[in-house]
Amino acid sequence: MTFDRNLTTMRRQPKQKRSQERVEKILKAAAEVFIEVGYEAATTHTIAARAGTAIGSLYQFFPDKLAIFHALEVCHMEQVTAVNAKLLVPEITSLPIEQFIQIMVETHAAYFQNPIPRIVYLQYFITPEMFQLFDDRYVRQLIETMANLLRSRNPTLNPQKCELMAEVCHYCYNTVLLQALRSDEAHQQKLYEELQALLVSYLKPHVEPVSLEGNPQIENDKVMKVMICPRCNSNRISKNGHRHGKQRFICKDCDRQFLH
């Protein structure tokens, strides 16, 4: 997917390397200022000062603050599309669901440490009307992509069920991700771990169904042998009581507890 850079309403596109570097500094500075003081309180003079450039140089490329934000939006949409494309290769999507979810969450967590995607993502939940690219059509594409992935992992799934599950995953994922980006680093990590556990618990019975026919004890032992710790990917798992009516397990290597 490509995005029209003319939508940024820039006065002109940088052609020379020096101009491109100046615009990159302006965009990085703008993202940092927006994060620190908020979009409404930020000014073009503050952004120019943070970028170490004259206000006149800023205005050569951007007529106002909104044009700068739209340029940030384009950067984010291009970058996150590339990130997601790298996650949707067979080498990753065919992994056990625990590993796939872990890679996906950790990749996005690292990506959103960058100030540009971080502020664009956060701003959408404050003033979505100012966006040009991120709209309902883009959201539907993301959900359809997830639905197709679920169907590819289990072709017996009903297409409508796949789409509904994908929609639930999308909105749960974004809700937890939003809170994580608003939290300190320690709490962020806890939320990411719980997000992984949530998605695995929800998806695993549908995309990796396990037959419980025959001897229940034997089948339970088989389940435990193929289970993988969502934190360290170890298969040294043992039962650890019940919670909310569900079997709880603990990893013998990293002591991570999780439900199945």
N, C-alpha and C positions, 0 to 999 in steps of 0.2 A: 504494500500500500504506500502510495506517495501522497504528499501534501503540498498544496500550492503555496509557495512562499509569498506570493503577491497578497495573500490574505493577511499578512502581517501589517499591511498598510505602511510599510517602510517608505521613506522618501526615495531611497535608492539602495540597490544591492551593492555590497562591497565587492570590488573586482580584484584589487591588488591585495597581496598578502598582508601588508601593513594595515590596510583598512579592515580586512577580515579579522585580524588580531584585535583591533580596536573595538569592533562590534562584539567579539567574544568577551572582551573585558567588561564592556557595558552590560551585556546580558548577565554575566556572572555576578557583577556588582548589584544589578537590579534585583536578582533573585535573593541575594543576601540581605539587601535593604528591605525588601518586601517581607521576608521572614522575620526580621528584627522588629520592624515598626508597623507592619501591616501595609497592604496595598493603598488604602485610603490616605494614610499619613505620609507615605513616601512622596518625594518630589524628584523631579528630573535633576535639580541641582545637587541633591544628596547623592543620587545615583552617579552623576558625573564625577563628583568628588571622590566617591568610593572607587570608581574605575580609574582615577588618576588622569582624567582627560578634561578638556575645557567643555563648558556647556555648549558652546558653538559646534564643537565636533560631534557631540551627541545629537544635536538637532540636524546635522547633515544627513543623518540616517533615520532618525525617529522624530516625527512631528510632536509627539506627546507621550505621556506615561502609558496610555492604553496600547499604543503601537508597540512599545517595548514588551508589554505583557503578551501581546499576540505573537511576537517573535519567540518568546519563551514557550508559548503553547505549541508552536510549530516544532521547536527543538524537542520538546518532550514527546510529542506524538510520533515523531520520526524515530526517536531513540527507544521508546517503549515498544513500538511495533517491531523494531529489530531485536530487542530483548526477548519478546514473546515468540518471535519466529525461531530463535535459537533453542527455546524450550520445547518447541513442538516438532522436534525431529524424532524419528523412530527410535534412535538410540536412547532417548530419554523417556518418551511416552510409553515405551514398552516395558519399562522398569516396574518392579512391584510398586503398588500404589503408595506405600509408605515412602519409598525413595523418591518417586516422582513428585509427591507433594512437598517433601523436604527440600528438594532442589528448587522447585518453583517458589516456595516461600522465601528461602534464603537468597535466591537470586533477586527477587523483588525488594527484599529488605536492604540488600546492598545497593541496589539501583537508586532507591529513594533516599539514600544518604546524601546524594548529590543535591545541592540547593535548587537547581532549576526544576527537575521533576517534582521535588518535594513541595515547592511553593505552588506550582501549577496544580498539583493534585489537591492540596489543602484549600486553595482558593476556589476550586470548583464547588466545594460544599458550603461556601459562603455566598458567592455570587455567580451561579452557573450561567446567568443571562449574558455575562460578558464574554463567554467563550464562543469561538467560531468553528472549531473542529470537533470537539468532544460533545456529541449530541446523542439522541436516542438511537439513531442509526448505527453509530459506532458501538454503543452498548449492545445492541442486538447482534452485531457481528461477533463480539466477544462471547456472548452467550451461545450463539450458534456454533462457534468454533469449539467451545467446551462440550456442547451436546454431541457433536460429531466425534470428539475424542472418546467420550463415554461409550458411544455406540460402537466405536472401533474396538474397544477393549472387551465389550460384551455384546455381540451382534443380536443376542436374543432380547435385549432391552427394547421396550416399546419406544418409538421416536418421540412421542409426546412426553413420556416419562423422562427420557434423556433431557429434553428441553427444560422441563420443570426442575429437574435436579441441577442442571447447569445454571438456571436462574437463581436457585437457592444458594448455590456455591458462590456465584458472582456477588450477590448482595451481602452474604455473610463475610466473604473475603474482604470486601471493601469496607465494611463496618469495622472489623477488627483492625485492618491496616490503618484506617483513619485514626483510630484511637492510639495505635502504636506510634504513629508519627507525631502525635501530640504529647507523648509520654517521655520520661527520661529513659536513658539507655537501658538501665536494669529492668524496668517494667516493660520496656519494648521487647526485650528478649523473651520474657515470660509470656507476653501476648502472642509472639510469633510461635512459640512452642505449643501453646494451647490452640492456636489456629491450625497448626499441623494435625494435632490430635483430633480436633473437631472434624476436619475434612476427611481424614482417614476413616474415622468411625462412621461417618455418614456415607462415604462412597464405597468402602471395601465390600460390604455385603452385596452390592449391586455389580461391581466391576470385577470382583474376584470371589464369586460365590463358592462356598465349600459345602459339599454334600455331607449331611449328618446321618446318612443311612448306615445301618449295621450297628456295631458295638459303640455306644456313646463314648466310653472311655478311650477306645482306640482312636476314634475320630477326633476327640478333643486333643489327644496327644499329637495327631497329625497336624491339627491347626496350630498348636504351639511350635511345632518344628518349622513350619513355614513362616511363622510370624517374625517380623523384624522390628527391632526397637526404633521408634521414630526419631530418636535423638542420635544414637551412635551406630545404627544399622546392625547391631549384634543380633544373633539368633538365639542367644543364651537367655531364654525367657522362662519364667516360672509364674504360677498362679499366686495371687496375693489378695484373696478375699473377694468380696463383692461390693459394689457401690451402685445405688439407684437400680438394683435388680440386675446389674450387668457384671459379668466376670471381670475382675481387675487383674492385671499382670504387672510384673516388675522385671526390669532388665538386670541381670546379674553383673553386668559389666559397668553400667553407669548409674544404676539405681533409679532410672526413670520409671515412673508408674503411669499406666495408661489402661484405658478400657477397651474391650473388644465386644 
